[in-house]
Amino acid sequence: MYQFALENYPQIKEWELEKLAKFIAYEQDHHRQTIVECENHELNIQIHDYLQEHSYFSSRTDQVIGL
């Protein structure tokens, strides 16, 4: 388990979204399942949208976050 603490929860900064997306990509490139859990529904949507908008990560997002 990897806990990713935001600097100003529940606000997420662009660099935090990018870092999270790169971490997810790295884990999945090494055939490890990645699940993002977040109690804040709006933040969960924001993360999901970010991953969908970045084509490098878009093929991975179905397995990453279940909304």
mmCIF file as Biopython writes it, N, C-alpha, C and O atoms, coordinates in Angstrom:
data_model
#
loop_
_atom_site.group_PDB
_atom_site.id
_atom_site.type_symbol
_atom_site.label_atom_id
_atom_site.label_alt_id
_atom_site.label_comp_id
_atom_site.label_asym_id
_atom_site.label_entity_id
_atom_site.label_seq_id
_atom_site.pdbx_PDB_ins_code
_atom_site.Cartn_x
_atom_site.Cartn_y
_atom_site.Cartn_z
_atom_site.occupancy
_atom_site.B_iso_or_equiv
_atom_site.auth_seq_id
_atom_site.auth_asym_id
_atom_site.pdbx_PDB_model_num
ATOM 1   N N  . MET A ? 1  ? 0.838   -1.166 0.000   1.0 0.0 1  A 1 
ATOM 2   C CA . MET A ? 1  ? 0.000   0.000  0.000   1.0 0.0 1  A 1 
ATOM 3   C C  . MET A ? 1  ? 0.890   1.237  0.000   1.0 0.0 1  A 1 
ATOM 4   O O  . MET A ? 1  ? 1.865   1.325  0.746   1.0 0.0 1  A 1 
ATOM 5   N N  . TYR A ? 2  ? 0.532   2.180  -0.848  1.0 0.0 2  A 1 
ATOM 6   C CA . TYR A ? 2  ? 1.238   3.446  -0.932  1.0 0.0 2  A 1 
ATOM 7   C C  . TYR A ? 2  ? 0.252   4.555  -0.607  1.0 0.0 2  A 1 
ATOM 8   O O  . TYR A ? 2  ? -0.772  4.690  -1.276  1.0 0.0 2  A 1 
ATOM 9   N N  . GLN A ? 3  ? 0.547   5.340  0.399   1.0 0.0 3  A 1 
ATOM 10  C CA . GLN A ? 3  ? -0.327  6.454  0.755   1.0 0.0 3  A 1 
ATOM 11  C C  . GLN A ? 3  ? 0.240   7.728  0.165   1.0 0.0 3  A 1 
ATOM 12  O O  . GLN A ? 3  ? 1.404   8.072  0.369   1.0 0.0 3  A 1 
ATOM 13  N N  . PHE A ? 4  ? -0.602  8.408  -0.560  1.0 0.0 4  A 1 
ATOM 14  C CA . PHE A ? 4  ? -0.205  9.632  -1.244  1.0 0.0 4  A 1 
ATOM 15  C C  . PHE A ? 4  ? -0.907  10.794 -0.554  1.0 0.0 4  A 1 
ATOM 16  O O  . PHE A ? 4  ? -2.098  11.023 -0.765  1.0 0.0 4  A 1 
ATOM 17  N N  . ALA A ? 5  ? -0.171  11.515 0.261   1.0 0.0 5  A 1 
ATOM 18  C CA . ALA A ? 5  ? -0.748  12.623 1.018   1.0 0.0 5  A 1 
ATOM 19  C C  . ALA A ? 5  ? -0.666  13.914 0.213   1.0 0.0 5  A 1 
ATOM 20  O O  . ALA A ? 5  ? 0.402   14.296 -0.265  1.0 0.0 5  A 1 
ATOM 21  N N  . LEU A ? 6  ? -1.801  14.575 0.071   1.0 0.0 6  A 1 
ATOM 22  C CA . LEU A ? 6  ? -1.826  15.841 -0.644  1.0 0.0 6  A 1 
ATOM 23  C C  . LEU A ? 6  ? -1.374  16.973 0.274   1.0 0.0 6  A 1 
ATOM 24  O O  . LEU A ? 6  ? -1.587  16.945 1.486   1.0 0.0 6  A 1 
ATOM 25  N N  . GLU A ? 7  ? -0.756  17.948 -0.335  1.0 0.0 7  A 1 
ATOM 26  C CA . GLU A ? 7  ? -0.260  19.095 0.417   1.0 0.0 7  A 1 
ATOM 27  C C  . GLU A ? 7  ? -1.394  19.878 1.088   1.0 0.0 7  A 1 
ATOM 28  O O  . GLU A ? 7  ? -1.228  20.402 2.190   1.0 0.0 7  A 1 
ATOM 29  N N  . ASN A ? 8  ? -2.555  19.953 0.407   1.0 0.0 8  A 1 
ATOM 30  C CA . ASN A ? 8  ? -3.672  20.742 0.923   1.0 0.0 8  A 1 
ATOM 31  C C  . ASN A ? 8  ? -4.995  20.010 0.666   1.0 0.0 8  A 1 
ATOM 32  O O  . ASN A ? 8  ? -5.864  20.513 -0.046  1.0 0.0 8  A 1 
ATOM 33  N N  . TYR A ? 9  ? -5.134  18.822 1.251   1.0 0.0 9  A 1 
ATOM 34  C CA . TYR A ? 9  ? -6.327  17.997 1.049   1.0 0.0 9  A 1 
ATOM 35  C C  . TYR A ? 9  ? -7.572  18.786 1.422   1.0 0.0 9  A 1 
ATOM 36  O O  . TYR A ? 9  ? -7.563  19.463 2.450   1.0 0.0 9  A 1 
ATOM 37  N N  . PRO A ? 10 ? -8.633  18.732 0.643   1.0 0.0 10 A 1 
ATOM 38  C CA . PRO A ? 10 ? -8.840  17.914 -0.555  1.0 0.0 10 A 1 
ATOM 39  C C  . PRO A ? 10 ? -8.470  18.605 -1.867  1.0 0.0 10 A 1 
ATOM 40  O O  . PRO A ? 10 ? -8.789  18.087 -2.937  1.0 0.0 10 A 1 
ATOM 41  N N  . GLN A ? 11 ? -7.810  19.751 -1.811  1.0 0.0 11 A 1 
ATOM 42  C CA . GLN A ? 11 ? -7.363  20.406 -3.039  1.0 0.0 11 A 1 
ATOM 43  C C  . GLN A ? 11 ? -6.139  19.641 -3.549  1.0 0.0 11 A 1 
ATOM 44  O O  . GLN A ? 11 ? -5.242  19.280 -2.786  1.0 0.0 11 A 1 
ATOM 45  N N  . ILE A ? 12 ? -6.133  19.406 -4.863  1.0 0.0 12 A 1 
ATOM 46  C CA . ILE A ? 12 ? -4.992  18.719 -5.459  1.0 0.0 12 A 1 
ATOM 47  C C  . ILE A ? 12 ? -4.366  19.641 -6.495  1.0 0.0 12 A 1 
ATOM 48  O O  . ILE A ? 12 ? -5.064  20.260 -7.298  1.0 0.0 12 A 1 
ATOM 49  N N  . LYS A ? 13 ? -3.065  19.720 -6.463  1.0 0.0 13 A 1 
ATOM 50  C CA . LYS A ? 13 ? -2.337  20.592 -7.384  1.0 0.0 13 A 1 
ATOM 51  C C  . LYS A ? 13 ? -1.963  19.808 -8.635  1.0 0.0 13 A 1 
ATOM 52  O O  . LYS A ? 13 ? -1.936  18.577 -8.636  1.0 0.0 13 A 1 
ATOM 53  N N  . GLU A ? 14 ? -1.677  20.550 -9.696  1.0 0.0 14 A 1 
ATOM 54  C CA . GLU A ? 14 ? -1.319  19.938 -10.980 1.0 0.0 14 A 1 
ATOM 55  C C  . GLU A ? 14 ? -0.132  18.985 -10.829 1.0 0.0 14 A 1 
ATOM 56  O O  . GLU A ? 14 ? -0.152  17.880 -11.372 1.0 0.0 14 A 1 
ATOM 57  N N  . TRP A ? 15 ? 0.888   19.402 -10.105 1.0 0.0 15 A 1 
ATOM 58  C CA . TRP A ? 15 ? 2.066   18.545 -9.963  1.0 0.0 15 A 1 
ATOM 59  C C  . TRP A ? 15 ? 1.732   17.272 -9.181  1.0 0.0 15 A 1 
ATOM 60  O O  . TRP A ? 15 ? 2.364   16.238 -9.398  1.0 0.0 15 A 1 
ATOM 61  N N  . GLU A ? 16 ? 0.751   17.329 -8.279  1.0 0.0 16 A 1 
ATOM 62  C CA . GLU A ? 16 ? 0.354   16.137 -7.536  1.0 0.0 16 A 1 
ATOM 63  C C  . GLU A ? 16 ? -0.410  15.177 -8.445  1.0 0.0 16 A 1 
ATOM 64  O O  . GLU A ? 16 ? -0.235  13.961 -8.354  1.0 0.0 16 A 1 
ATOM 65  N N  . LEU A ? 17 ? -1.250  15.717 -9.314  1.0 0.0 17 A 1 
ATOM 66  C CA . LEU A ? 17 ? -1.955  14.878 -10.288 1.0 0.0 17 A 1 
ATOM 67  C C  . LEU A ? 17 ? -0.957  14.179 -11.207 1.0 0.0 17 A 1 
ATOM 68  O O  . LEU A ? 17 ? -1.079  12.987 -11.488 1.0 0.0 17 A 1 
ATOM 69  N N  . GLU A ? 18 ? 0.021   14.936 -11.665 1.0 0.0 18 A 1 
ATOM 70  C CA . GLU A ? 18 ? 1.033   14.360 -12.554 1.0 0.0 18 A 1 
ATOM 71  C C  . GLU A ? 18 ? 1.845   13.274 -11.849 1.0 0.0 18 A 1 
ATOM 72  O O  . GLU A ? 18 ? 2.112   12.219 -12.425 1.0 0.0 18 A 1 
ATOM 73  N N  . LYS A ? 19 ? 2.231   13.532 -10.615 1.0 0.0 19 A 1 
ATOM 74  C CA . LYS A ? 19 ? 3.004   12.547 -9.849  1.0 0.0 19 A 1 
ATOM 75  C C  . LYS A ? 19 ? 2.183   11.272 -9.631  1.0 0.0 19 A 1 
ATOM 76  O O  . LYS A ? 19 ? 2.700   10.164 -9.769  1.0 0.0 19 A 1 
ATOM 77  N N  . LEU A ? 20 ? 0.928   11.435 -9.295  1.0 0.0 20 A 1 
ATOM 78  C CA . LEU A ? 20 ? 0.052   10.281 -9.096  1.0 0.0 20 A 1 
ATOM 79  C C  . LEU A ? 20 ? -0.116  9.494  -10.391 1.0 0.0 20 A 1 
ATOM 80  O O  . LEU A ? 20 ? -0.063  8.264  -10.387 1.0 0.0 20 A 1 
ATOM 81  N N  . ALA A ? 21 ? -0.317  10.198 -11.487 1.0 0.0 21 A 1 
ATOM 82  C CA . ALA A ? 21 ? -0.485  9.537  -12.783 1.0 0.0 21 A 1 
ATOM 83  C C  . ALA A ? 21 ? 0.776   8.777  -13.184 1.0 0.0 21 A 1 
ATOM 84  O O  . ALA A ? 21 ? 0.687   7.666  -13.706 1.0 0.0 21 A 1 
ATOM 85  N N  . LYS A ? 22 ? 1.935   9.356  -12.949 1.0 0.0 22 A 1 
ATOM 86  C CA . LYS A ? 22 ? 3.188   8.672  -13.279 1.0 0.0 22 A 1 
ATOM 87  C C  . LYS A ? 22 ? 3.400   7.440  -12.402 1.0 0.0 22 A 1 
ATOM 88  O O  . LYS A ? 22 ? 3.899   6.416  -12.868 1.0 0.0 22 A 1 
ATOM 89  N N  . PHE A ? 23 ? 3.022   7.546  -11.147 1.0 0.0 23 A 1 
ATOM 90  C CA . PHE A ? 23 ? 3.124   6.400  -10.249 1.0 0.0 23 A 1 
ATOM 91  C C  . PHE A ? 23 ? 2.223   5.256  -10.733 1.0 0.0 23 A 1 
ATOM 92  O O  . PHE A ? 23 ? 2.643   4.100  -10.770 1.0 0.0 23 A 1 
ATOM 93  N N  . ILE A ? 24 ? 0.998   5.586  -11.097 1.0 0.0 24 A 1 
ATOM 94  C CA . ILE A ? 24 ? 0.053   4.579  -11.598 1.0 0.0 24 A 1 
ATOM 95  C C  . ILE A ? 24 ? 0.608   3.925  -12.860 1.0 0.0 24 A 1 
ATOM 96  O O  . ILE A ? 24 ? 0.565   2.703  -13.000 1.0 0.0 24 A 1 
ATOM 97  N N  . ALA A ? 25 ? 1.123   4.731  -13.770 1.0 0.0 25 A 1 
ATOM 98  C CA . ALA A ? 25 ? 1.682   4.191  -15.015 1.0 0.0 25 A 1 
ATOM 99  C C  . ALA A ? 25 ? 2.855   3.262  -14.737 1.0 0.0 25 A 1 
ATOM 100 O O  . ALA A ? 25 ? 2.961   2.194  -15.341 1.0 0.0 25 A 1 
ATOM 101 N N  . TYR A ? 26 ? 3.724   3.661  -13.835 1.0 0.0 26 A 1 
ATOM 102 C CA . TYR A ? 26 ? 4.884   2.840  -13.476 1.0 0.0 26 A 1 
ATOM 103 C C  . TYR A ? 26 ? 4.445   1.491  -12.904 1.0 0.0 26 A 1 
ATOM 104 O O  . TYR A ? 26 ? 4.946   0.441  -13.304 1.0 0.0 26 A 1 
ATOM 105 N N  . GLU A ? 27 ? 3.518   1.538  -11.978 1.0 0.0 27 A 1 
ATOM 106 C CA . GLU A ? 27 ? 3.045   0.301  -11.356 1.0 0.0 27 A 1 
ATOM 107 C C  . GLU A ? 27 ? 2.398   -0.620 -12.388 1.0 0.0 27 A 1 
ATOM 108 O O  . GLU A ? 27 ? 2.641   -1.827 -12.389 1.0 0.0 27 A 1 
ATOM 109 N N  . GLN A ? 28 ? 1.589   -0.057 -13.250 1.0 0.0 28 A 1 
ATOM 110 C CA . GLN A ? 28 ? 0.921   -0.894 -14.249 1.0 0.0 28 A 1 
ATOM 111 C C  . GLN A ? 28 ? 1.875   -1.391 -15.317 1.0 0.0 28 A 1 
ATOM 112 O O  . GLN A ? 28 ? 1.675   -2.476 -15.864 1.0 0.0 28 A 1 
ATOM 113 N N  . ASP A ? 29 ? 2.907   -0.624 -15.627 1.0 0.0 29 A 1 
ATOM 114 C CA . ASP A ? 29 ? 3.933   -1.105 -16.567 1.0 0.0 29 A 1 
ATOM 115 C C  . ASP A ? 29 ? 4.662   -2.320 -16.010 1.0 0.0 29 A 1 
ATOM 116 O O  . ASP A ? 29 ? 5.210   -3.124 -16.764 1.0 0.0 29 A 1 
ATOM 117 N N  . HIS A ? 30 ? 4.665   -2.451 -14.692 1.0 0.0 30 A 1 
ATOM 118 C CA . HIS A ? 30 ? 5.298   -3.589 -14.033 1.0 0.0 30 A 1 
ATOM 119 C C  . HIS A ? 30 ? 4.270   -4.619 -13.559 1.0 0.0 30 A 1 
ATOM 120 O O  . HIS A ? 30 ? 4.528   -5.421 -12.661 1.0 0.0 30 A 1 
ATOM 121 N N  . HIS A ? 31 ? 3.098   -4.566 -14.193 1.0 0.0 31 A 1 
ATOM 122 C CA . HIS A ? 31 ? 2.037   -5.559 -14.007 1.0 0.0 31 A 1 
ATOM 123 C C  . HIS A ? 31 ? 1.531   -5.642 -12.571 1.0 0.0 31 A 1 
ATOM 124 O O  . HIS A ? 31 ? 1.213   -6.722 -12.072 1.0 0.0 31 A 1 
ATOM 125 N N  . ARG A ? 32 ? 1.463   -4.490 -11.920 1.0 0.0 32 A 1 
ATOM 126 C CA . ARG A ? 32 ? 0.899   -4.434 -10.574 1.0 0.0 32 A 1 
ATOM 127 C C  . ARG A ? 32 ? -0.419  -3.678 -10.642 1.0 0.0 32 A 1 
ATOM 128 O O  . ARG A ? 32 ? -0.509  -2.601 -11.233 1.0 0.0 32 A 1 
ATOM 129 N N  . GLN A ? 33 ? -1.429  -4.261 -10.031 1.0 0.0 33 A 1 
ATOM 130 C CA . GLN A ? 33 ? -2.743  -3.623 -10.015 1.0 0.0 33 A 1 
ATOM 131 C C  . GLN A ? 33 ? -2.691  -2.370 -9.155  1.0 0.0 33 A 1 
ATOM 132 O O  . GLN A ? 33 ? -2.103  -2.373 -8.073  1.0 0.0 33 A 1 
ATOM 133 N N  . THR A ? 34 ? -3.303  -1.309 -9.637  1.0 0.0 34 A 1 
ATOM 134 C CA . THR A ? 34 ? -3.318  -0.043 -8.916  1.0 0.0 34 A 1 
ATOM 135 C C  . THR A ? 34 ? -4.756  0.369  -8.659  1.0 0.0 34 A 1 
ATOM 136 O O  . THR A ? 34 ? -5.566  0.451  -9.582  1.0 0.0 34 A 1 
ATOM 137 N N  . ILE A ? 35 ? -5.063  0.625  -7.412  1.0 0.0 35 A 1 
ATOM 138 C CA . ILE A ? 35 ? -6.398  1.075  -7.037  1.0 0.0 35 A 1 
ATOM 139 C C  . ILE A ? 35 ? -6.250  2.382  -6.266  1.0 0.0 35 A 1 
ATOM 140 O O  . ILE A ? 35 ? -5.492  2.466  -5.300  1.0 0.0 35 A 1 
ATOM 141 N N  . VAL A ? 36 ? -6.975  3.385  -6.704  1.0 0.0 36 A 1 
ATOM 142 C CA . VAL A ? 36 ? -6.963  4.669  -6.016  1.0 0.0 36 A 1 
ATOM 143 C C  . VAL A ? 36 ? -8.230  4.754  -5.179  1.0 0.0 36 A 1 
ATOM 144 O O  . VAL A ? 36 ? -9.339  4.605  -5.692  1.0 0.0 36 A 1 
ATOM 145 N N  . GLU A ? 37 ? -8.053  4.992  -3.899  1.0 0.0 37 A 1 
ATOM 146 C CA . GLU A ? 37 ? -9.175  5.142  -2.985  1.0 0.0 37 A 1 
ATOM 147 C C  . GLU A ? 37 ? -9.134  6.538  -2.395  1.0 0.0 37 A 1 
ATOM 148 O O  . GLU A ? 37 ? -8.080  7.026  -1.988  1.0 0.0 37 A 1 
ATOM 149 N N  . CYS A ? 38 ? -10.283 7.167  -2.355  1.0 0.0 38 A 1 
ATOM 150 C CA . CYS A ? 38 ? -10.371 8.519  -1.835  1.0 0.0 38 A 1 
ATOM 151 C C  . CYS A ? 38 ? -11.770 8.723  -1.260  1.0 0.0 38 A 1 
ATOM 152 O O  . CYS A ? 38 ? -12.765 8.396  -1.907  1.0 0.0 38 A 1 
ATOM 153 N N  . GLU A ? 39 ? -11.844 9.258  -0.058  1.0 0.0 39 A 1 
ATOM 154 C CA . GLU A ? 39 ? -13.131 9.490  0.579   1.0 0.0 39 A 1 
ATOM 155 C C  . GLU A ? 39 ? -13.883 10.665 -0.038  1.0 0.0 39 A 1 
ATOM 156 O O  . GLU A ? 39 ? -15.110 10.725 0.041   1.0 0.0 39 A 1 
ATOM 157 N N  . ASN A ? 40 ? -13.164 11.586 -0.642  1.0 0.0 40 A 1 
ATOM 158 C CA . ASN A ? 40 ? -13.780 12.782 -1.214  1.0 0.0 40 A 1 
ATOM 159 C C  . ASN A ? 40 ? -14.195 12.499 -2.661  1.0 0.0 40 A 1 
ATOM 160 O O  . ASN A ? 40 ? -13.349 12.313 -3.536  1.0 0.0 40 A 1 
ATOM 161 N N  . HIS A ? 41 ? -15.504 12.470 -2.897  1.0 0.0 41 A 1 
ATOM 162 C CA . HIS A ? 41 ? -16.024 12.118 -4.224  1.0 0.0 41 A 1 
ATOM 163 C C  . HIS A ? 41 ? -15.558 13.104 -5.302  1.0 0.0 41 A 1 
ATOM 164 O O  . HIS A ? 41 ? -15.194 12.685 -6.401  1.0 0.0 41 A 1 
ATOM 165 N N  . GLU A ? 42 ? -15.566 14.401 -5.001  1.0 0.0 42 A 1 
ATOM 166 C CA . GLU A ? 42 ? -15.143 15.410 -5.980  1.0 0.0 42 A 1 
ATOM 167 C C  . GLU A ? 42 ? -13.674 15.229 -6.364  1.0 0.0 42 A 1 
ATOM 168 O O  . GLU A ? 42 ? -13.312 15.367 -7.532  1.0 0.0 42 A 1 
ATOM 169 N N  . LEU A ? 43 ? -12.849 14.926 -5.395  1.0 0.0 43 A 1 
ATOM 170 C CA . LEU A ? 43 ? -11.435 14.692 -5.660  1.0 0.0 43 A 1 
ATOM 171 C C  . LEU A ? 43 ? -11.253 13.430 -6.503  1.0 0.0 43 A 1 
ATOM 172 O O  . LEU A ? 43 ? -10.416 13.396 -7.405  1.0 0.0 43 A 1 
ATOM 173 N N  . ASN A ? 44 ? -12.023 12.415 -6.212  1.0 0.0 44 A 1 
ATOM 174 C CA . ASN A ? 44 ? -11.979 11.174 -6.985  1.0 0.0 44 A 1 
ATOM 175 C C  . ASN A ? 44 ? -12.299 11.451 -8.455  1.0 0.0 44 A 1 
ATOM 176 O O  . ASN A ? 44 ? -11.639 10.923 -9.349  1.0 0.0 44 A 1 
ATOM 177 N N  . ILE A ? 45 ? -13.306 12.274 -8.695  1.0 0.0 45 A 1 
ATOM 178 C CA . ILE A ? 45 ? -13.689 12.639 -10.062 1.0 0.0 45 A 1 
ATOM 179 C C  . ILE A ? 45 ? -12.570 13.436 -10.730 1.0 0.0 45 A 1 
ATOM 180 O O  . ILE A ? 45 ? -12.244 13.202 -11.894 1.0 0.0 45 A 1 
ATOM 181 N N  . GLN A ? 46 ? -11.990 14.365 -9.999  1.0 0.0 46 A 1 
ATOM 182 C CA . GLN A ? 46 ? -10.914 15.187 -10.549 1.0 0.0 46 A 1 
ATOM 183 C C  . GLN A ? 46 ? -9.716  14.326 -10.969 1.0 0.0 46 A 1 
ATOM 184 O O  . GLN A ? 46 ? -9.129  14.548 -12.028 1.0 0.0 46 A 1 
ATOM 185 N N  . ILE A ? 47 ? -9.365  13.364 -10.151 1.0 0.0 47 A 1 
ATOM 186 C CA . ILE A ? 47 ? -8.255  12.458 -10.489 1.0 0.0 47 A 1 
ATOM 187 C C  . ILE A ? 47 ? -8.606  11.637 -11.722 1.0 0.0 47 A 1 
ATOM 188 O O  . ILE A ? 47 ? -7.800  11.512 -12.644 1.0 0.0 47 A 1 
ATOM 189 N N  . HIS A ? 48 ? -9.802  11.083 -11.734 1.0 0.0 48 A 1 
ATOM 190 C CA . HIS A ? 48 ? -10.256 10.279 -12.875 1.0 0.0 48 A 1 
ATOM 191 C C  . HIS A ? 48 ? -10.231 11.109 -14.162 1.0 0.0 48 A 1 
ATOM 192 O O  . HIS A ? 48 ? -9.748  10.642 -15.193 1.0 0.0 48 A 1 
ATOM 193 N N  . ASP A ? 49 ? -10.750 12.337 -14.101 1.0 0.0 49 A 1 
ATOM 194 C CA . ASP A ? 49 ? -10.762 13.208 -15.276 1.0 0.0 49 A 1 
ATOM 195 C C  . ASP A ? 49 ? -9.348  13.513 -15.758 1.0 0.0 49 A 1 
ATOM 196 O O  . ASP A ? 49 ? -9.093  13.526 -16.962 1.0 0.0 49 A 1 
ATOM 197 N N  . TYR A ? 50 ? -8.439  13.757 -14.836 1.0 0.0 50 A 1 
ATOM 198 C CA . TYR A ? 50 ? -7.055  14.037 -15.204 1.0 0.0 50 A 1 
ATOM 199 C C  . TYR A ? 50 ? -6.457  12.849 -15.962 1.0 0.0 50 A 1 
ATOM 200 O O  . TYR A ? 50 ? -5.802  13.019 -16.990 1.0 0.0 50 A 1 
ATOM 201 N N  . LEU A ? 51 ? -6.689  11.673 -15.446 1.0 0.0 51 A 1 
ATOM 202 C CA . LEU A ? 51 ? -6.142  10.481 -16.095 1.0 0.0 51 A 1 
ATOM 203 C C  . LEU A ? 51 ? -6.762  10.270 -17.472 1.0 0.0 51 A 1 
ATOM 204 O O  . LEU A ? 51 ? -6.077  9.844  -18.403 1.0 0.0 51 A 1 
ATOM 205 N N  . GLN A ? 52 ? -8.045  10.565 -17.606 1.0 0.0 52 A 1 
ATOM 206 C CA . GLN A ? 52 ? -8.717  10.423 -18.900 1.0 0.0 52 A 1 
ATOM 207 C C  . GLN A ? 52 ? -8.188  11.429 -19.924 1.0 0.0 52 A 1 
ATOM 208 O O  . GLN A ? 52 ? -8.090  11.111 -21.109 1.0 0.0 52 A 1 
ATOM 209 N N  . GLU A ? 53 ? -7.849  12.634 -19.477 1.0 0.0 53 A 1 
ATOM 210 C CA . GLU A ? 53 ? -7.404  13.698 -20.379 1.0 0.0 53 A 1 
ATOM 211 C C  . GLU A ? 53 ? -5.988  13.483 -20.913 1.0 0.0 53 A 1 
ATOM 212 O O  . GLU A ? 53 ? -5.620  14.045 -21.944 1.0 0.0 53 A 1 
ATOM 213 N N  . HIS A ? 54 ? -5.215  12.692 -20.232 1.0 0.0 54 A 1 
ATOM 214 C CA . HIS A ? 54 ? -3.829  12.480 -20.641 1.0 0.0 54 A 1 
ATOM 215 C C  . HIS A ? 54 ? -3.726  11.137 -21.337 1.0 0.0 54 A 1 
ATOM 216 O O  . HIS A ? 54 ? -3.796  10.083 -20.704 1.0 0.0 54 A 1 
ATOM 217 N N  . SER A ? 55 ? -3.562  11.192 -22.629 1.0 0.0 55 A 1 
ATOM 218 C CA . SER A ? 55 ? -3.649  10.001 -23.472 1.0 0.0 55 A 1 
ATOM 219 C C  . SER A ? 55 ? -2.707  8.885  -23.033 1.0 0.0 55 A 1 
ATOM 220 O O  . SER A ? 55 ? -3.027  7.708  -23.202 1.0 0.0 55 A 1 
ATOM 221 N N  . TYR A ? 56 ? -1.558  9.233  -22.477 1.0 0.0 56 A 1 
ATOM 222 C CA . TYR A ? 56 ? -0.619  8.200  -22.041 1.0 0.0 56 A 1 
ATOM 223 C C  . TYR A ? 56 ? -1.230  7.309  -20.975 1.0 0.0 56 A 1 
ATOM 224 O O  . TYR A ? 56 ? -0.901  6.127  -20.876 1.0 0.0 56 A 1 
ATOM 225 N N  . PHE A ? 57 ? -2.122  7.881  -20.178 1.0 0.0 57 A 1 
ATOM 226 C CA . PHE A ? 57 ? -2.712  7.156  -19.072 1.0 0.0 57 A 1 
ATOM 227 C C  . PHE A ? 57 ? -4.122  6.651  -19.366 1.0 0.0 57 A 1 
ATOM 228 O O  . PHE A ? 57 ? -4.639  5.823  -18.617 1.0 0.0 57 A 1 
ATOM 229 N N  . SER A ? 58 ? -4.747  7.123  -20.422 1.0 0.0 58 A 1 
ATOM 230 C CA . SER A ? 58 ? -6.164  6.842  -20.649 1.0 0.0 58 A 1 
ATOM 231 C C  . SER A ? 58 ? -6.466  5.354  -20.809 1.0 0.0 58 A 1 
ATOM 232 O O  . SER A ? 58 ? -7.549  4.913  -20.427 1.0 0.0 58 A 1 
ATOM 233 N N  . SER A ? 59 ? -5.549  4.574  -21.356 1.0 0.0 59 A 1 
ATOM 234 C CA . SER A ? 59 ? -5.805  3.144  -21.523 1.0 0.0 59 A 1 
ATOM 235 C C  . SER A ? 59 ? -5.751  2.401  -20.185 1.0 0.0 59 A 1 
ATOM 236 O O  . SER A ? 59 ? -6.178  1.250  -20.097 1.0 0.0 59 A 1 
ATOM 237 N N  . ARG A ? 60 ? -5.237  3.043  -19.168 1.0 0.0 60 A 1 
ATOM 238 C CA . ARG A ? 60 ? -5.070  2.391  -17.868 1.0 0.0 60 A 1 
ATOM 239 C C  . ARG A ? 60 ? -6.198  2.708  -16.896 1.0 0.0 60 A 1 
ATOM 240 O O  . ARG A ? 60 ? -6.377  1.978  -15.921 1.0 0.0 60 A 1 
ATOM 241 N N  . THR A ? 61 ? -6.952  3.753  -17.122 1.0 0.0 61 A 1 
ATOM 242 C CA . THR A ? 61 ? -7.832  4.276  -16.089 1.0 0.0 61 A 1 
ATOM 243 C C  . THR A ? 61 ? -9.011  3.379  -15.757 1.0 0.0 61 A 1 
ATOM 244 O O  . THR A ? 61 ? -9.549  3.476  -14.655 1.0 0.0 61 A 1 
ATOM 245 N N  . ASP A ? 62 ? -9.426  2.526  -16.647 1.0 0.0 62 A 1 
ATOM 246 C CA . ASP A ? 62 ? -10.539 1.638  -16.332 1.0 0.0 62 A 1 
ATOM 247 C C  . ASP A ? 62 ? -10.230 0.765  -15.118 1.0 0.0 62 A 1 
ATOM 248 O O  . ASP A ? 62 ? -11.133 0.409  -14.362 1.0 0.0 62 A 1 
ATOM 249 N N  . GLN A ? 63 ? -8.972  0.426  -14.933 1.0 0.0 63 A 1 
ATOM 250 C CA . GLN A ? 63 ? -8.567  -0.421 -13.818 1.0 0.0 63 A 1 
ATOM 251 C C  . GLN A ? 63 ? -8.173  0.389  -12.595 1.0 0.0 63 A 1 
ATOM 252 O O  . GLN A ? 63 ? -7.994  -0.174 -11.515 1.0 0.0 63 A 1 
ATOM 253 N N  . VAL A ? 64 ? -8.036  1.683  -12.742 1.0 0.0 64 A 1 
ATOM 254 C CA . VAL A ? 64 ? -7.477  2.493  -11.684 1.0 0.0 64 A 1 
ATOM 255 C C  . VAL A ? 64 ? -8.526  2.986  -10.704 1.0 0.0 64 A 1 
ATOM 256 O O  . VAL A ? 64 ? -8.374  2.818  -9.494  1.0 0.0 64 A 1 
ATOM 257 N N  . ILE A ? 65 ? -9.588  3.594  -11.214 1.0 0.0 65 A 1 
ATOM 258 C CA . ILE A ? 65 ? -10.557 4.224  -10.322 1.0 0.0 65 A 1 
ATOM 259 C C  . ILE A ? 65 ? -11.956 3.786  -10.716 1.0 0.0 65 A 1 
ATOM 260 O O  . ILE A ? 65 ? -12.372 3.960  -11.862 1.0 0.0 65 A 1 
ATOM 261 N N  . GLY A ? 66 ? -12.658 3.233  -9.792  1.0 0.0 66 A 1 
ATOM 262 C CA . GLY A ? 66 ? -14.051 2.891  -10.052 1.0 0.0 66 A 1 
ATOM 263 C C  . GLY A ? 66 ? -14.936 3.946  -9.415  1.0 0.0 66 A 1 
ATOM 264 O O  . GLY A ? 66 ? -15.001 4.049  -8.190  1.0 0.0 66 A 1 
ATOM 265 N N  . LEU A ? 67 ? -15.617 4.729  -10.240 1.0 0.0 67 A 1 
ATOM 266 C CA . LEU A ? 67 ? -16.500 5.763  -9.707  1.0 0.0 67 A 1 
ATOM 267 C C  . LEU A ? 67 ? -17.913 5.238  -9.570  1.0 0.0 67 A 1 
ATOM 268 O O  . LEU A ? 67 ? -18.803 5.969  -9.135  1.0 0.0 67 A 1 
#
